């Protein structure tokens, strides 16, 4: 299979679009002269990056549509609910939740408010720190997560697993895992055009 199990994998809903400016930049870089082995290697890296962005931009809306058609929570809601479900006492500080999900911190706060309005999560004050608060999973949120998982899993298999073999999926997961681990530990670049056009 092309994904880890719901119970142990903590499969996060990838929800925020990446394709727009990144794809355009990748195209611009690919147009630069390529005369050396280093340039060809860079082209391969750019192609890999572009492929990742385009695949993300096409797969996420397709999976979102499947969830919506089945009357399930959105990917952004699922992502937050999943992290809360995996947390001790089914709760996390908002800062911790922002670090664990694939959403921006601003988006996480908005999603928690939406979940609270729907009765799927609650905000609770942090008694030890008046400046922070906890997001807490409710029984209704846990049930929503349970109902959504089979639909989400089927959508992943339909839109990704049907196009790749199990071995290819394992290889892809390994490669992306290496990238994720490196990104988490490397300091941000601060020289050159690291931040792109302003």
N, C-alpha and C positions, 0 to 999 in steps of 0.2 A: 504494500500500500504506500501511497505517496504522502502520508501525513502521520503524525504521532497521534496517540489516542487522546480523547477528551480529558480523561482522568489525569493523565501524567504529562501530557504534552503542553498544556496551557497554550493552545493554538490561538494566537492573537489575531483579531480581525484587523487586517491592514486596511485603513480607511481613508487616509488622507492622500489626495492626488499628488503625484510627483512628476507627471510627464511634461507639463507645459514648457517652462523655461529650460529645464534640464535637457530635454530632447533637442531644443533649438540650439543650445550651447554645444551639445555633442556633435550636431551637424556642422557647426562652425569650426570646431576643432578638427573634424575629419577632413576639412578642405585644406588644411595646412600642408605644405610640401612634405613628402615622406621619402627621404632619400637614404636613410640609414636603418640599420636593424632596430635601433632604439625607437625611431619614428614608427616603424612597422609594429613594434610591440605596443606603442602607445595607441596606434590605431585599433589594435585588438582589444585593448582596455576600454577605449571609447565605444567600440561596437558592443562589448559586453554591457557597459553602462546603459547604452541606448536600448539594448534588448530588455534589460531589467525594467527600465522606465515604461517602455511600450507595453510589455507584458502586464505590468502592474496596472497601467491605465485601462487596459481592456478586460482584465480578469475581475478586478474589484467591482466595476459597475454590473458585470454579469452576475456575480455572486450576490451583490446587493439586490438585484432584481428578483432573483430566486427567493431570497429571504422575504422580500416585500410581498411577492405573489403568494407566499405561504402564510402571510400574516404574522411573521416573526419579527423580533427586534432587529434593528439595523446593526451593521458591523461595528460601528463606533460604540453603540450600547453594549453589544456582545463583548467587545474587548474589555470594557470597564467592568462589566458583571463577572467576566471570567477571572480577572485579577482579584476582585474582591472575594470571589468564591475560593480562591487558592490561598488567601491570606489568613493568618491566625485570627480567630474570633470573627472572621468574615468582615474585617474592616482594615482600612489603611488610611494613614494621614494623606491629605490631598497632595502633598509634595511627593510622597512615596508613590502614589497612584500615577502621578505625572511622569515619574521616572520609569515605571513598569509598562505603561501602555505605549502604543505606537502613535498616540495623539499628542498634539502640543499641549502645554499646560493650560493655556487659555481654553482650548477645546475640551480638555478633561473637565474643567470646572463647569463649563456649559452643559456637558453631557450628564454630569452628576446632578445638576439642577433639573434637567429633563427627566432623569430616572426618578428623582425624588418626587417630582410632580405626578409621575405615573405610578408611584407607590412601589417601585422596584429597588430603591435605595433610600438611604437617609443621610443627612448631614448631622453630625454630632460635634459639639464643641470639645476641644482638647483641654481637659481640666488642668493639665500641666503646663500648657502654653496657650494663653488667650489669643495669640495671633494666628493659631492654626486650628484646623478642624479635621474630623474624620469623615470618610465616606463609609457607610455600612450597608452591607447587602441585607435585604429583607427576604422573608420567605417567598413573597411574590416574585422577587428578582431571581431567586434561586430556581423557582419553577419556570420562569421565562427562559433562563439559560438552559435548563434541561430540555424544554420543548424545542428550542432553536437548534440545538446541536445536531440532531439527525438531518435536518434540512441543510444546515451549513456544511456538514460532512459530505452529503450527497452532491451539493453544488461544487465543492472542491474537486471531488472525483469527476464530476461531469465536465468541468471547464479546464481542469489541469490534468487529472489522472488519465483521462481518455486520450490525451495527446502525448503522454510520456509513459515509458515503461516504469515498472517498480524500481528497477536498477537506476534508471535515469533520475527518478525522483530522489532516491537515496543520495546519488552523486550531487544533485543540485542542492539538497539540504545540507550536505557536508560543505560544499563550496560557500554557500551563503552563510553558514555557521562560522566559517573561518573569517569572512568579512565582518560579520557582526561582532565577533570577539575582538578583532583588531580595532574596529572603530570605537569600541567601548573603552579601550585602554590607551589609544594614541591621543596625545594632546592635539588641540586644533592647530592647524597651520596658520601662521600670521604674516607670512612674507609673500611677495609676488602678487599673483592674481588669485590667491587662495579663496577670496570671498567673491570673486566674479565681478561683473559690472555693477556699479552703484547707480 
